[in-house]
Amino acid sequence: MFLKIALLVAVVAIVWFGFRYLERRDRVSAGKRGTGERTLGERLRKSMRAKDADQPRGGDVEDTERCPTCQAFVSVEGISDCGKPNCPY
């Protein structure tokens, strides 16, 4: 009994959402979109832009070199004395 009811609900939902999709598609192709209504492609592009904005962009790549005294990696351009004895910089 439960299986029959679940199947009936699924069929009704598929028909309902199918008609809504077809009606919306016809409305969009006719140029009668509602305010804020987007096509599937526009929604996908918007979500991809939002996803890209959430991810931090990497900075510039710098060459580094390991300090033989403190074993820390320091930028080759901004090398300065680390303050430890025997620092080669």
N, C-alpha and C positions, 0 to 999 in steps of 0.2 A: 504494500500500500504506500509506504513512504517513498519507494523508488518511483512509483507512478506520479506522485505529487511533485517530487523533485524534478522529474523529467518534464512535466507540464510547466513548471515554473521556468525551467531553462529554455524551453521552446518559446514561451511567451516573452521572456527577456530578450532572446535573440531576435524575434520578430520586432519587438518594440524598439530596440536599439538599431536594428537594421533600417527601419522606417525613418528614425531620427537622423541617421547618417545620410540616407538618400535625400531627405528633405534639405538637410544642411548643405550637402554637396550641390544640389540644384540652386539653392539660394546664393551660395558663394559664386558659382559659375555665372549666374545672372547678374552679379554685382550688387546684390541686395543684402550684404552682410550687416549684421547687427554691430553695435558699438563694441569694440574689443574682441570681436569674433575673428579668429585667425584660421588659416588653412593648416593642414597637417604639416606641410613643409615649413610654414612660418613658425609654427610652434616648435618644431625640431630645431630650427636655426636659433630661436630664442633660448632654448634649453642648452644648446651647445655653447652659446656665448656666455651664459650664466655659469656653466661648468668651467669654461676656460678662465673666467674672471675669478673663480674661487681658488684656482691653483696659482700659487705664487710663481712669479717669473724668476728665473735664475739671474744672478748678476753677471758681471764680466768675469771671464776666466783669467786667473793670474797664475804666473809661474811661481812655484814655491821651492824652497830648498830647506833641508833639515839642518838645524843648527847642531854641530858636533858636540857642543857643551851641554845644552839643555834638552836636546832631542825634539824640540818643537819645530813645526814647519812655519817658516816665515816667508813673507812675500819677497821676491827677488828685488822688486823695484823699491820697496820701502824698508830695506834692511837697516836695522839700527841695533845698537848695543843693548843686550837684554839685561845688563846689570850684573850678571854672574861673572865670577873670576874666569879667566881664560877664554872669554867670548871673542871669537875671531872677527866680529863686526864691530 
